[in-house]
Amino acid sequence: MKGYFYRVLISISMLANVLMFGEIGQTLSARHHDRKRNGKWNMVRLIDALLGKNHCLECWCWWKTRKW
């Protein structure tokens, strides 16, 4: 059951990102890490504080290396 809710949250994050004109398949966490890398305004500190150290970096790495 825990895995189901995790996948639902990931899907919601991806949907929210697309609704804010982000890339398809990218979560909000990955998007904010990408914004940090590009020197733009981001919420990496807040997200990492809530979800764990380096959460955004790990999401960004997964997004960059996934196979579609």
C-alpha positions as a Python dict, from the first residue, in 0.01 Angstrom:
ca = {
    (1, 'M'): (0, 0, 0),
    (2, 'K'): (288, 237, 75),
    (3, 'G'): (426, 190, -276),
    (4, 'Y'): (88, 280, -426),
    (5, 'F'): (68, 612, -241),
    (6, 'Y'): (429, 689, -334),
    (7, 'R'): (351, 638, -703),
    (8, 'V'): (37, 851, -674),
    (9, 'L'): (239, 1136, -516),
    (10, 'I'): (500, 1110, -791),
    (11, 'S'): (225, 1130, -1054),
    (12, 'I'): (71, 1435, -887),
    (13, 'S'): (413, 1601, -876),
    (14, 'M'): (465, 1533, -1247),
    (15, 'L'): (118, 1663, -1332),
    (16, 'A'): (173, 1982, -1130),
    (17, 'N'): (505, 2035, -1307),
    (18, 'V'): (347, 1998, -1652),
    (19, 'L'): (64, 2235, -1557),
    (20, 'M'): (334, 2492, -1473),
    (21, 'F'): (485, 2441, -1821),
    (22, 'G'): (762, 2206, -1704),
    (23, 'E'): (894, 1909, -1897),
    (24, 'I'): (696, 1587, -1925),
    (25, 'G'): (810, 1320, -1679),
    (26, 'Q'): (991, 1566, -1453),
    (27, 'T'): (885, 1603, -1090),
    (28, 'L'): (869, 1935, -910),
    (29, 'S'): (1174, 1835, -706),
    (30, 'A'): (1379, 1765, -1018),
    (31, 'R'): (1259, 2088, -1176),
    (32, 'H'): (1368, 2295, -878),
    (33, 'H'): (1710, 2130, -872),
    (34, 'D'): (1743, 2209, -1243),
    (35, 'R'): (1648, 2571, -1170),
    (36, 'K'): (1913, 2579, -896),
    (37, 'R'): (2176, 2451, -1141),
    (38, 'N'): (2078, 2729, -1382),
    (39, 'G'): (2102, 3001, -1116),
    (40, 'K'): (1728, 3066, -1110),
    (41, 'W'): (1492, 3108, -816),
    (42, 'N'): (1416, 2769, -659),
    (43, 'M'): (1272, 2593, -353),
    (44, 'V'): (1540, 2325, -315),
    (45, 'R'): (1613, 2412, 49),
    (46, 'L'): (1247, 2390, 145),
    (47, 'I'): (1183, 2067, -44),
    (48, 'D'): (1500, 1904, 93),
    (49, 'A'): (1410, 2015, 446),
    (50, 'L'): (1068, 1849, 412),
    (51, 'L'): (1162, 1535, 218),
    (52, 'G'): (1524, 1468, 316),
    (53, 'K'): (1874, 1581, 238),
    (54, 'N'): (1956, 1579, -137),
    (55, 'H'): (1601, 1475, -233),
    (56, 'C'): (1593, 1722, -522),
    (57, 'L'): (1937, 1614, -646),
    (58, 'E'): (1833, 1247, -641),
    (59, 'C'): (1511, 1326, -828),
    (60, 'W'): (1703, 1527, -1085),
    (61, 'C'): (1957, 1242, -1134),
    (62, 'W'): (1674, 993, -1182),
    (63, 'W'): (1505, 1223, -1432),
    (64, 'K'): (1826, 1278, -1633),
    (65, 'T'): (1916, 909, -1650),
    (66, 'R'): (1575, 744, -1699),
    (67, 'K'): (1509, 545, -2011),
    (68, 'W'): (1181, 623, -2193),
}
